Each structure stands twice: as structure tokens, then as C-alpha cells.
């Protein structure tokens, strides 16, 4: 049956909106199996605005308990890290990593004129813009664009949640979003796509059909490459926690150990918008995060890939210092940020912001998050941070390199 332009667009849009997206993945003719030796970053986004004050707890500060009489973490329960600050007990799985010097904790991370909207603040973090600027490309998307200036080697990015966020979109290149590699491979091999790939319809020269056709062609090549890598480098991963977040981390481990030429992996753990009855929900989420990160680090140690990997965890904003009437916390500003790996200077990078000198009830930021990005781009991924961030930000010494 002859397919019409309308049929092509309808069916292709179902593909593009599904479990995989973005044609610019890893070209099937790139590197041979298992030989990628470059540095990579894994970014974990805690969506919803994680409460940093109940994550890293100033347990010797009476102002903390005065502001949070019901939801403050008891001194006897806090995991003491330096006599003044400690971890929420739900993070006990990563305490050994901190003691080993693999975790650098940056306090008071934020930006000028902060936004309390989830969507707007996340856009600012994703694009690295100022609060009054609206950019259409993400900082990691621009990183991809910069690496294709000569198009000899494409450094690619993978997002493990099925939806491609703004952070992964550049002017010409984008990352790949999926929920599961097998689903992507199977989807790319459907009978419909086979017909689309072999079609010589003149409609392919017109937009949006031309773009969708190109998407199908390049995604099919990407799926072939992914299938080849994973099939030739099969591995059994044991001891994976059962939640979806850890399953995504397992997929990342498999991709890394299969030798994929991928510089950026991006995943999320959501549910941190704790306006009411915060403690139980945050404890559950932080426990899931900690168990997943412990698993990830242990697996990368086994394969010898931790030395090539940096893990960064952030949230779009912190919470208000004062608890609310519902035993929760409302949208705030500055927050803590974790950087994990063998190349970090472990421990606390800086002190926590003052609890007595607040900005209308919020913590004052002491580190611009774009200084963190600049440091990772310049000193870890070894690219021109100023070109990607569109302005100059000071490099911070939280890395050994």
C-alpha cells in the first residue's frame, strides 16, 4: 500500500515521541568494540527541588532546629562528616564513598536573582543562562555542537528517561533519549521503519517529512551500532537495586563497559517537591539515590572505568529554611551539589551558607552553578568552557586535574 505524506508524518511522529529520539547518536562506523578511552560525565538530576538542608545537615547549628522543629534531622541520627555537618541517615550507602575521598560536596550552589518556578529554574540550569535570558539550546547540546566543529569525532550524549530535555539540545546536534536500549533497538527495526528507510518518495525532500526521514535513517544506524556494541560485550550485572533509577544506572554501566563512544550520560530521580509530610518521602528518595550511586561506583571500579568517569548530582533549587505548616518545605534557592569520582578533591569544598544571614528567608548562594559547569568542561572534558557557556566563569579547584 502506498504511504502518503500524512501517513509518514503521523507514524514518524509516534516514533519521535516514544522511547527514543534524536538522530545524532553514535555513528555505526566510529570506533571498534570496547576501545573508547575518553573521559565521561554522568549527571543525575534530582527533580522537584531537593531539600539540601535535610540532605547535608548543620546538626551543630541551633538555628537549624529552631527553623525545623518537626522535620529537622535529629543529632543522634545524622551521619557526622566533620563535626559540624553530616549526611541524612538515608544516605548511609554513600558514607563509605565520602570517607574514601570520592565525594566532593559543594554548598550554597545557585545563581543571581533565583527563580522559584520548577520549569523556569530548570531551564536556567539546563541552558546556563542568566535568570532574565531565554536560550533555546542547552549547555550539553552546545558541548556536542562544539565537538563537531571538524566532524571527525562526535562526542555524543545519552539521556535515560525517554524524553530529551533542553539541556541536551544544541543548534545542530542533540543527544539520544531512551528508556531501555532493547526497546530502542526493537523500535528501530519495526516493519514500518523498514518501509520508510527503503522508500524513494519525493516527499523526503520536503519539510517536515525530510527531517523525519533523516531522523529514521540516522536512528536506525544508531540502533545498529548500539546493538552491535551491547551484543559483542554482553555482561551480567548483579546486585542492582530494584527501583527504576538504579535500572537506568545499570543501563549506563552496560553502555560504558561495552565501549560506547559517549561523553555524557544523563538521568533523573523525581519526586522531591516536598511541600507536605516531607520526611518519609525525602528519606525514601535519598535512600534510592544513595543505593543507586553506591552500585554505580562499585561497578565502575570493577571495570576500571571510575578513573574516566565523573558523576555530578544537582537539583533545580533548594527549599526554604523555615518548615511550613504541613511539615514540609516550600521552594527555596541555594542548594548543595555532589561531584563524585576518583579525580575529585574529597570532602567539603566550602562551608554551608549562613542560617542567620538570609535572603528573605532563603539561603544566599555562594557558588554560581556555572562555575561548576566551567570547571567540568575545561578541566575534565577539556573543551573551551567560555565558548560553550557564552561568557567567562572562574574555574573552581574541586578536581585534582
MINURO-190217 format. One record per residue (C-alpha): x, y, z. Coordinates in steps of 0.02 Angstrom, whole numbers, plus 50000, padded with zeros to 5 digits. Each point is the difference from the previous one (the first is absolute). Layout:
MINURO-190217
XYZ
...
//
This chain:
MINURO-190217
500005000050000
500675017049952
500395010850151
499455018049993
500925014950068
498705001250138
500274981650046
501885002650005
499875014950117
498724991550111
500994984050022
501685008550013
499395011950134
499474985050103
501794993849988
500775016850043
498895002250152
500314982450066
501424991850093
501385006849889
500355016349913
501375009949912
500924993749847
501735005550049
500544985350106
501554989649974
500434996949818
500114981749957
501705002749920
500875007850149
501144990650117
500234981350015
499254989950141
500495005050175
501395012349955
499295016750059
501205006950131
499385017950016
499365008850155
498155000450033
498775008250119
498434992550074
498755013150057
498614996050124
498585012550012
498984999750160
498395007149930
498775009950105
501215009950108
500884988950126
500115007050177
501875002750020
499895004550185
499314982850039
501264991949883
501575007750073
499505004650177
500795013850106
499664989750156
501015011350118
499045015649950
498555003950116
499215011349867
499714984549893
498964991450134
499115016350043
499455001649818
499514981749988
499304993950165
499034985549922
501004995349844
501795003350056
501134984749998
500444995250179
501825001750052
500054981950054
499454994349827
501135011149893
501524991849920
501385011550067
501225004849863
501065014050077
499315004050172
498875013849932
499164992949846
499314982749970
499004989549879
498184995550011
500004981950064
499104994949840
501665003249911
500944987050101
500414989949843
501165013749938
500835003750167
501434988049956
500275009349836
500165016450096
501244992350121
500984993249853
500185017549930
498914996849847
498675013150041
500205018849991
498555009950074
499745017949941
498855010350111
498965015349956
499934996949813
498795011349906
499945015549890
499545018650009
498165005150005
499394982150027
498374993349932
498834989350106
499054992649853
500504981949966
499935002349812
500875016749991
501364995650123
500334983649912
500125009249834
501325011350076
500994985150063
499784991149833
500545014649892
501235008650119
499165016649963
499745014850115
498315000950087
499385013249876
500594990849843
499044987049901
501144988849899
499464986349882
501524988850018
500674990350149
501785000550065
500264981649958
499225002449829
501235014049967
501384988650061
499484987649864
499985013949870
501765005550050
500684982349984
499374998849821
500925015449937
501084988649890
498784985450003
501424987450015
499374993150164
498275002850075
499935000050189
498234994750035
498775000750144
498684987850063
498525003950112
499194985750094
498195004950025
499184999849829
499825018849980
501365011249932
500185015450111
500585017249945
501694997150081
500424987349863
499475010649851
501265010049900
499855010449842
500424985449886
500264984850111
498944991850133
500184985750121
499074983649997
498584996550121
499404982550040
499254989950141
500814983549953
501264995249863
499024984449951
498425010249973
500955012349893
500794986249895
498344991249977
499145016349957
501305004249870
499724983249916
498105000949981
499254995649832
499375017849979
501725007450019
500724987349880
498775006149869
500415018150039
501864996749988
499854991949829
498735012449931
500535011549858
498525011650021
500305017549933
499185006250160
501644996650089
500645016249925
498695010250090
499875005550181
499464993350120
500044983249908
501825002249952
500525003050178
499004985150064
500724988949864
501765005250047
499574996850182
499454982249958
501554996649895
501235006150128
499084992350147
500014983349911
501895001449980
500145004650183
498974984950050
501114988749895
501545007050084
499234998350174
499464982149966
501734995349936
500875007450151
498864992150129
499924983049914
501894998449985
500295006150176
498674990850098
500135001550188
499054994150150
499715013050134
499524993250170
499375008750155
499045013749910
498735008850114
498244997249936
499435018049970
499925008549830
501405012150041
501224985850033
499434991149842
500505015449902
501694999950086
500184981649954
499705004749817
501345013350013
501224987350073
499634988049857
500275013749870
501635005650078
500684982450014
499484996549821
501175013949943
498725012449933
500795016249941
498905010450113
500605014850103
498385004450090
498714989350088
498505008650078
498664992950113
498715006150127
499234995550166
498385009550028
498775003450140
500975012550106
498645013450006
499674997050185
498735013350053
499164988350124
500534985450109
501765001549933
501004988150107
499374983049942
500025004749816
501715008050001
500744985850102
499354987449873
500665010049852
501705003450079
500174981650043
499624995449819
501285012749941
501354994150120
499754981549963
500045003449814
501585010450009
500864987050108
499584986849870
500595011249857
501685004050082
500334981950048
499664994049823
501115013449923
501384995250122
499884981849945
500215004549817
501355012950032
498925013849926
499755010550156
501635009049962
499235005949836
498325004850075
499355015050095
498264999750081
499105016350037
498365001350097
498955016050006
498225006150027
499165015349923
499905008850169
500024996650187
498605003150124
499575013950121
500944999850165
498405000750103
498864984949996
498195003349950
498384995950093
499854983449907
501634992750065
500815003349834
501025013649917
499625012149859
501045005149850
501655008050046
501635004649916
501804994550034
500374981650021
501394987350017
500744990949851
500994983749998
501464995749885
500604982050013
501504990949926
501834995950022
500525017049933
499085010750129
500755008050153
498934990950126
499095008150145
499155016750017
500565012549870
499305014750101
498985004450154
498115000150003
499175017049976
499515009550156
498354995950085
499965017050083
500345010649845
498594995049884
499265007449842
498155001950043
500024983250088
501114991349874
501824994850001
501155011849905
500934991549861
501905000050013
500444990249841
499275003549828
499544983249924
500805005549837
501695000150087
499704981450028
499574997549817
501525010049944
501144989450110
499304983749931
500085006049820
501755007550012
500904988350119
499094983649974
499284999549824
501445011249940
499015012049892
499855018949991
498765003750140
499825018349952
499454995449824
498664988250064
499385010550146
500075016249897
500935009450136
501484997750115
499774991150167
501394996650123
500644982350016
499784992350173
501324988550077
498884985350047
500884988449875
501754992850015
500345002549814
//
